[in-house]
């Protein structure tokens, strides 16, 4: 079985995504545990997920 060459990049992107989600939640969580966020972080999260999928399928 051939190993994916982009595993290191995928792991780095997953770590960045996790850190970004944690920071975003910590900043925007209200007293009533309501998650409020703008559209910018949602596009950024979607872009990182797209890059992970692209690198996984390409590699």
C-alpha positions in Angstrom: 0.0 0.0 0.0 1.3 3.4 -1.0 1.7 6.1 1.7 0.1 9.5 1.1 2.9 12.1 0.5 0.8 14.9 1.9 0.1 13.4 5.4 2.3 16.0 7.1 0.5 18.9 5.4 -2.9 17.4 6.2 -2.0 16.9 9.9 -0.7 20.5 10.0 -4.0 21.8 8.5 -6.0 19.7 10.9 -4.1 21.1 13.9 -4.6 24.7 12.5 -8.3 24.0 12.1 -8.7 22.7 15.6 -6.9 25.7 17.1 -9.0 28.1 15.0 -12.2 26.4 16.1 -11.2 26.4 19.8 -10.2 30.1 19.7 -13.3 31.0 17.8 -15.6 29.3 20.2 -13.8 30.7 23.3 -14.2 34.3 21.9 -17.8 34.0 20.8 -19.5 31.8 23.4 -22.0 33.8 25.5 -23.3 33.2 29.0 -26.2 31.2 27.5 -23.8 29.0 25.5 -25.0 30.5 22.2 -22.4 30.3 19.4 -22.4 33.4 17.4 -19.9 34.1 14.6 -19.5 36.0 11.4 -19.3 34.6 8.0 -15.5 35.1 7.7 -14.5 32.2 10.0 -17.0 29.9 8.4 -15.4 30.5 5.0 -11.9 30.0 6.5 -13.0 26.7 8.1 -14.5 25.6 4.8 -11.3 26.5 2.9 -9.1 24.5 5.3 -11.5 21.5 5.1 -11.4 21.8 1.3 -7.5 21.9 1.3 -7.4 18.8 3.5 -9.7 16.9 1.2 -7.9 18.1 -1.9 -4.5 17.1 -0.5 -5.8 13.7 0.7 -7.3 12.8 -2.7 -4.4 14.1 -4.7 -1.7 12.4 -2.6 
